[in-house]
Amino acid sequence: MVSIYKLTKDATPEQMKAAGLGAHYANHDNALFYHNAGGVPWTASYIAAKGDPIADLYEDIAAEEKARATYQWIINLSDDPDLNDGLKYLREREVIHSQRFREAVEILKDERDKQIYF
């Protein structure tokens, strides 16, 4: 979101409109408003939690992989090297998060398999 803020913080209403952000400007000025590329606002219902640590970690892994893919697709669309540098950092951070969650899943599976059931 910091990258989006940097790109729009000093934009004029005319620039926002020319960039296809006229409706955003009309509703939010230059403020950040969390929504997907289709304009659907973020909602807490996007957070899925089962209550089982392994299942929940798989949800986390999926979220990290989706974010990684999205950053890559934005990079593919952008010709701004400064923006792309920030996006590449964020993309790699998602990869590391996914790897750590995968490691945690394996630890939990090992511990689960050690339990004795009566």
TADANOR-V563769 format. One record per backbone hydrogen bond with DSSP energy under -1.0 kcal/mol. CO is the residue of the C=O (numbers start at 1). NH is the residue of the N-H. E is the energy in kcal/mol with one decimal. If there is no record, write none. Layout:
[[CO,NH,E] [CO,NH,E]]
This chain:
[[1,5,-2.5] [2,6,-2.6] [3,7,-1.7] [4,8,-1.5] [5,9,-2.4] [8,11,-1.4] [12,16,-2.5] [13,17,-2.4] [14,18,-2.5] [15,19,-1.7] [16,21,-3.2] [17,20,-1.8] [21,25,-2.8] [22,26,-2.5] [23,27,-1.7] [24,28,-3.2] [25,29,-2.2] [28,31,-2.2] [34,42,-2.8] [36,39,-2.3] [40,36,-2.3] [43,46,-2.1] [44,47,-1.9] [52,56,-3.0] [53,57,-2.1] [54,58,-1.9] [55,59,-1.6] [56,60,-2.0] [57,61,-2.7] [58,62,-2.3] [59,63,-2.2] [60,64,-2.4] [61,65,-2.4] [62,66,-2.3] [63,67,-2.3] [64,68,-2.5] [65,69,-2.3] [66,70,-2.3] [67,71,-2.7] [68,72,-2.1] [69,73,-2.4] [70,74,-2.3] [71,75,-2.4] [72,76,-2.4] [73,77,-1.1] [74,78,-1.3] [80,84,-2.8] [81,85,-2.1] [82,86,-1.6] [83,87,-2.4] [84,88,-2.7] [85,89,-1.9] [86,90,-2.2] [87,91,-2.7] [88,92,-2.4] [89,93,-2.1] [90,94,-1.8] [91,95,-1.6] [92,96,-2.1] [93,97,-2.5] [94,98,-2.5] [95,99,-2.3] [96,100,-2.5] [97,101,-2.5] [98,102,-2.3] [99,103,-2.2] [100,104,-2.2] [101,105,-2.2] [102,106,-2.0] [103,107,-2.0] [104,108,-2.6] [105,109,-2.6] [106,110,-2.3] [107,111,-2.3] [108,112,-2.6] [109,113,-2.4] [110,114,-1.0]]
